[in-house]
Amino acid sequence: MVPAVSADCSSTSFTPLVVLELASDTKQEAIAWLLSRIRDPHQNGGIELLVEQLGLGDGGSEKENPNLFLVGAKWQRLLSGAEEVGLFKEFSDGSMRGFTCANKHNFKHFEGDGDSFLSMAECQYIIKHELDTLRAKDETHVPGHPQAKLYPGKSIIRRLLSKGVLIQVFPLHEKEELKRLSYSWYQKIKLSFQPLDDIRRYYGEGQALYFGFLEYFTFALVPMALIGVPYYLFDWENYDKYVVFAVFNLVWCTVILELWKRFSTSLAYSWGTLSRKKAFEEPRPGFHGVLGFNPVTGREEPLYSNTKRQLCVYLVSLPFVLLCLYLSLYVMMIYFLMEGWALSVHDEEPTFWTRVLLFIPSIIYAVVIEIMNLVYRYAAEFLTEWENHRLESSYQNQLILKVLVFNFFNCFASLFYIAFAMQDMALLRQSLATLLITSQILNQIMEAFLPYWLQRRRNKKMMRKVQKRKAVAEAELPLAEQVRLEADMSTYLGTFDDYLELFLLFGYVSLFSCVYPLAAVLVVLNNITEVYSDAFKMCRVFKRPFSEPAANIGVWQLAFEAMSVIAVVTNCSLIGMSPQVKAYFPESETQLILWTVAIEHGLLAFKFILSFIIPDVPKHIQIKLSRLEFESLEALKKKRQLYVVGLSFNRPKQCFLLSNETNRSELVGD
Amino acid sequence: MVPAVSADCSSTSFTPLVVLELASDTKQEAIAWLLSRIRDPHQNGGIELLVEQLGLGDGGSEKENPNLFLVGAKWQRLLSGAEEVGLFKEFSDGSMRGFTCANKHNFKHFEGDGDSFLSMAECQYIIKHELDTLRAKDETHVPGHPQAKLYPGKSIIRRLLSKGVLIQVFPLHEKEELKRLSYSWYQKIKLSFQPLDDIRRYYGEGQALYFGFLEYFTFALVPMALIGVPYYLFDWENYDKYVVFAVFNLVWCTVILELWKRFSTSLAYSWGTLSRKKAFEEPRPGFHGVLGFNPVTGREEPLYSNTKRQLCVYLVSLPFVLLCLYLSLYVMMIYFLMEGWALSVHDEEPTFWTRVLLFIPSIIYAVVIEIMNLVYRYAAEFLTEWENHRLESSYQNQLILKVLVFNFFNCFASLFYIAFAMQDMALLRQSLATLLITSQILNQIMEAFLPYWLQRRRNKKMMRKVQKRKAVAEAELPLAEQVRLEADMSTYLGTFDDYLELFLLFGYVSLFSCVYPLAAVLVVLNNITEVYSDAFKMCRVFKRPFSEPAANIGVWQLAFEAMSVIAVVTNCSLIGMSPQVKAYFPESETQLILWTVAIEHGLLAFKFILSFIIPDVPKHIQIKLSRLEFESLEALKKKRQLYVVGLSFNRPKQCFLLSNETNRSELVGD
């Protein structure tokens, strides 16, 4: 399954999957203890993995950190790990079922010893999970590091990470596979879909869903863009004929979000993450508190008062966010002053340069917005960290909420002001265009080209160092150098920023594109380059991330839906303000407003009804899911009936506890 | 556990739980076949219950149906049935866990042979479930009744019911228990809560949740009523000072619905229905179609095209509902004509009688509305039946949807018209009062007094007949007569009408009570009598219903929430129309409307945020649920680790499939 990366620099011959980098000043006794804990069999509280130190390699110098360790595992170990993490694989009848070792031969693609059954990403995920569940027994601290306190049941890896003894844990890239993937993904010029299944195989479901969403969103925009072009061309100076476009906008954003849910469900089903159960969530590494007994697990672990956290959120974070919003408003007002000044200069003495000057305030404002977003992002991370959330998921949700509200406000406040307070459609169009184009350009630079340039420098340095001693081509970089190279690559921080960018783009299009129909075209173009630059940065710039199982895009679905509700309100208001509609109510503005409001309420109600009517899960997947559930219920009944009539008089003591998704063959065995 | 109702008329001595009434012309071979199927052991495809024919009793005459059968079961059978239906009972550590026979001694209140462990309602529910799962083997039809076709796997009871061979299946009342319950529930005059746990013990969770909701709703209305009285007394002729009241209204209806969710979750947890899994739903008895293979179960059963059903819904039912709505509008316009005429008569020559005449149109309209609701209800049932839904739940949802929309429209259209089209607050108040009072009086008569009067006549007749032969007091009515008496009682048709009534009352209060603050007082009074009359009719008028497990009030929660959204819109509009608020915007009506709309949107957004922030499950129950889940995950892990290290080398073939909720003691057994 995993291409045999020959471990030519070390004495072992296992396939290295994950790298552990310990700080160079880690005490030897700590290292020895950690390695033995990792290698120990289960009876002794270990996790039975293989681990070896990475040699210093040919380019070795004193500056290099010697404490790099390669982790791998035997086949049997990986398979039992797959059962433990609850991996879903395709069964011989085509449905997706929870993998069990007992039943392994009934899964598709399971041949012989299980070669190529688990993808390398899955193996790496399993190893990460095993490492995370490595728990302290009766150690009070890490040997040689008394400051790294431990208590029975504490995850060792998390403590080492939070104390800085463990610098990083990352999975290795797979050179051949990566080359193949990057070729089919972004290197060949083609008119085809992205290789989502390959992306999922290499990077996991979370990544693949992001790219799936990006692609879906781009295709969903195409009709909008196609309608937009003639609109733009033939009604250049007539900003008022946007009623049809606004109505289209409304329907469009509701429908695409509903359809996406169905599409993502299909993807998640075929990837086996739809019915997979969430594992019990451990406290995040940075969580701290007073030792006490967790009421759920009964284990001793740090506890932190929920009331205290709530107070932090409502008395510190909320006021801070409001303050930032006020600041953003202030900056907006300065922008309007600048805008007014530029306009007055242009009006006084119109030349080419004053014409250019007209765009300057918008460009400056766009740059300032980006900077504010960036600074705020750090502040939000700091604050959310300080709120000390116990779970990674609640940390993420709080962070996303903070960042979303501010970014939304920051990016759209000026547009709302222009549209509804100033009611200046020409200015709105101009601002929208400047904002959209500037932020896109900035984004692409910040996101892909800058990291790429940095990485290239690093790569070259490493190559030069190696080539000084050996004359090898890049493709044949020895393992030690390869690992060190990857260890130095930037860490991919998750899909947050990518989704955020899509969210803002979705906002520009759904809220205001009726005023500037080219917006959809611009976003389509941006998305196409985004696919390439994101693919590129995933393959070339960043360390390989651990795959994270995901059944949907999570809280982002909610965010996009909230945006589409705001879009209904905005578009209805824009329609109500259009001269075309106003012409129908020449005598009474009140009538006009009342009608607009009534229609808006009707549309909102319709939107909610629509989201109820369109089922989130496509019929054929619903059937497959019900079948599994039915089978498990039937099996349960059969087992009980057997018990009732006394056939199972030799009821075994060992009671096998299986999750819902037990396999038919096991049941038939009854 | 069940008070020993001595079966003095039959030869057996088991406790009768459920009665089967077959048509009097049922063939003897069909009866013999059915009884043997019920009595057969599991190996032969039976359900191992006890069943005896009921003797003709002392009052026996030729007119009486001889085909009444009493069904009961042995203790062991009931316990294994409890496991099969997935009953949750209180565990020795205070949490609620799925009952298993293997583990029975670790459940609270399980003593000796299990006496008083299962309530009679639970036993009856188990027997009903067992009867429903009695399936045809290779019979092609019911012996002696060739028109009642069968195919392998078809539920026999459902076929007999749909062919009219089986007239009814009902559980028996428990005289002693009922007397105790009715005393503590409605016979003693007291200032205490309803005995919800006893109600649940006797009638099941569905009923108990309805009464819990009724009580909760009444208490929630009390502050409203308390504020309403002084408002009503001191501002009698000043309809305009309702802004404060409207704002209060808004907050009130959002908050109480959110808190109800938490309260109902607590109830459902303590009753063991919260985490209980839904059984696989069988087709409803009336469902028909062409024989084919169900894609989920793989069984041969009638199938009916979904497209065809959708066509029925959208091409027939929807137009019909719209037509009815139009008709209702038409009736409303006639009402306004009458109203105008009465007013003109009164204005011409005002006397006491013309004063009375003013109320006549409203009263007539209220009566007509009730009649229309009733007629429409039958039409809706017919249509929904005709749509041929496969599942009882989707049938119910479709029916509720149809009835709700029409009832809402029928009851509130005139009020909306008066409020927003005519803007006549005095008339609105008068109409509201008339509508509310008339419909309450009509409801109480139709719902409780009429059935009670009918039932009393029947009781008396039976008593007279019995007393002719024996001189017994009513309390000692022999079993045969008791069963026949109950068989003749009306069948309770579920909580639909009760919830519908509450829904409309909630509408009157939340939508318009700011105009007529006494509404809340009236509704509180109505609810108090409703508790008594509902309790009375449950205990005295109707056959005992089978208990139905319920974890919440289901689709009604949604309906009430939809109403509270409409209430926000309505109250905001009423506020915007109030002269007080208008006084703030003397120069511009447009400004006023825009502000109203903005505030309304803000409130709606706030409402949605609030429903996100307030967790639906109270913290202490969340912890208990997580603990169960954690334990089952841990057990799973332990089992797998045992397997991995090879300790369980004698892995048994019989694989026990347990649901999530496995018990600690079993796991420790590993």
Contacts between the chains, C-beta under 8 A, distances in Angstrom:
chain1	res1	chain2	res2	distance
A	41	B	645	6.3
A	42	B	641	5.1
A	42	B	644	6.0
A	42	B	645	4.5
A	43	B	645	5.7
A	48	B	644	7.8
A	77	B	644	7.8
A	80	B	640	6.7
A	80	B	643	7.2
A	80	B	644	4.4
A	83	B	640	5.9
A	84	B	637	6.5
A	84	B	640	5.3
A	84	B	641	7.9
A	101	B	643	7.1
A	102	B	651	7.1
A	279	B	633	7.1
A	280	B	629	7.3
A	280	B	630	5.4
A	280	B	633	5.1
A	295	B	623	4.9
A	295	B	627	7.2
A	296	B	623	5.8
A	296	B	626	4.4
A	296	B	627	4.9
A	296	B	630	5.4
A	297	B	627	7.6
A	297	B	630	5.5
A	298	B	627	7.8
A	306	B	619	8.0
A	569	B	601	6.7
A	589	B	590	5.1
A	590	B	589	5.1
A	590	B	590	6.1
A	590	B	593	6.3
A	593	B	590	6.3
A	593	B	593	5.1
A	593	B	594	6.8
A	593	B	597	7.5
A	594	B	593	6.8
A	597	B	593	7.6
A	597	B	597	5.3
A	601	B	569	6.7
A	623	B	295	4.9
A	623	B	296	5.8
A	626	B	296	4.4
A	627	B	295	7.3
A	627	B	296	4.9
A	627	B	297	7.6
A	627	B	298	7.8
A	629	B	280	7.2
A	630	B	280	5.4
A	630	B	296	5.4
A	630	B	297	5.5
A	632	B	657	6.4
A	633	B	279	7.2
A	633	B	280	5.1
A	635	B	657	5.1
A	636	B	657	5.4
A	636	B	658	7.9
A	636	B	659	7.1
A	637	B	84	6.5
A	639	B	654	7.8
A	639	B	656	6.4
A	639	B	657	6.0
A	640	B	80	6.6
A	640	B	83	6.0
A	640	B	84	5.4
A	641	B	42	5.1
A	643	B	80	7.3
A	643	B	101	7.3
A	644	B	42	5.9
A	644	B	48	7.7
A	644	B	77	7.8
A	644	B	80	4.6
A	645	B	41	6.2
A	645	B	42	4.5
A	645	B	43	5.6
A	648	B	654	6.5
A	651	B	102	7.5
A	651	B	654	8.0
A	652	B	652	4.1
A	652	B	654	6.2
A	652	B	656	7.9
A	653	B	669	5.7
A	654	B	648	6.4
A	654	B	651	7.9
A	654	B	652	6.2
A	654	B	669	7.5
A	654	B	670	6.1
A	655	B	656	5.0
A	655	B	658	7.1
A	655	B	662	7.6
A	655	B	666	5.1
A	655	B	667	7.6
A	655	B	669	6.3
A	655	B	670	6.8
A	656	B	639	6.5
A	656	B	652	7.8
A	656	B	655	5.1
A	656	B	656	5.1
A	656	B	657	7.7
A	657	B	632	6.7
A	657	B	635	5.3
A	657	B	636	5.5
A	657	B	639	5.8
A	657	B	656	7.5
A	657	B	658	5.4
A	657	B	662	5.4
A	657	B	667	7.2
A	658	B	636	7.9
A	658	B	655	7.1
A	658	B	657	5.5
A	658	B	658	7.4
A	659	B	636	7.1
A	659	B	660	7.9
A	660	B	659	7.7
A	660	B	660	7.9
A	662	B	655	7.3
A	662	B	657	5.3
A	666	B	655	5.0
A	667	B	655	7.4
A	667	B	657	7.2
A	669	B	653	5.6
A	669	B	654	7.6
A	669	B	655	6.5
A	670	B	654	6.1
A	670	B	655	7.0
